[in-house]
Amino acid sequence: MTTTPSDVRHARIAWRCRRGMRELDLLLQKFLASGLRSLGEDDLDRLERLLLEPDQDILAWLSRAGEPDDADMRAIVNIVRGQIEP
């Protein structure tokens, strides 16, 4: 089996989704299981940017306790929310 650059990128993102907050870990793991493979390159770029943000901010955005100011960040937050919300 050969490893593609896409596989490597997905693995790197999955590793970065392991956070210091258990609540955030659970949300991101749910997203990884359901939505990561459906993202295009631009959204993967946005997701990687999102994962550079502080845990508290990401958790607030995903739980609708706040909204990011940046339009690209709002876009990926909405995509993740769409995969993790019932």
N, C-alpha and C positions, 0 to 999 in steps of 0.2 A: 504494500500500500504506500502510495506516495503522499507526501504532505505538501499541500498547496500554500501559497502565501495567504490565501483567505483563511485556511485552517489555522495557520500560525497567528493571524490577527485575531480571530475569534477566541483562540486559547488565551492570548494576552489580555483581551478584554475580560474574559471570564475570570482570570486571576485578579484583575484590578477591581472586579465587582466584589471581592472579598474585603469587607470593610471592618471598621472597629465597632460599629453599632449593630447589634443582633437584629433589630427591627429592619434596618436598612439592608442587611444581608439577606433577610427573607424576601423582601420586595425585589431586590435585584436578581436573586436566584430564580424567583418565579418568572421574571422577565427573560432571563437567559434560557429557561426551559421552553418558553413559548414564542419569543419574538426575535431573538438575536439573528437567526439565520435569514429572516425576511428583510433585514436592513440592507439598503444599498450603500455604496461607498460614502456618499455625503452624510448619510445618517450615522454610519459607523464613525466618521470623523467627529460628528456632533456628540456621539456617545462617549468617545474618548475624551473630548473636552469636558463633558459633564462629570466624568469620573475624576477630573482634576480638582473639582470643587470640594469644599469641606463637607464632611458627612452630615452635619446639622442642616446645611442648606439643601443638600440633595433630599434628605428625609422630609424636610418641610415642603419642598416642591412636589415630591411624589405623593405626599399625603394631603395636598391642597391647602396647606397652612400658609402658603406664599407662592409667588410666581417669580421666575427669573426675569431680570430686566432685558436681557439679550434675546432677540427674536429667534436665533438659531437654537439657543438653549431652551426656550419655551417650546420649540418644535419637537425636540427630542424628548423633553419631559412629557409632552402630550402623547407621543408615541408609546413611551414606557407605561404611562398611566393606562392607556388603552389596552395594554396587554395584561396588566396586573389587577385592574379593577373588575369586579364581578359584572 
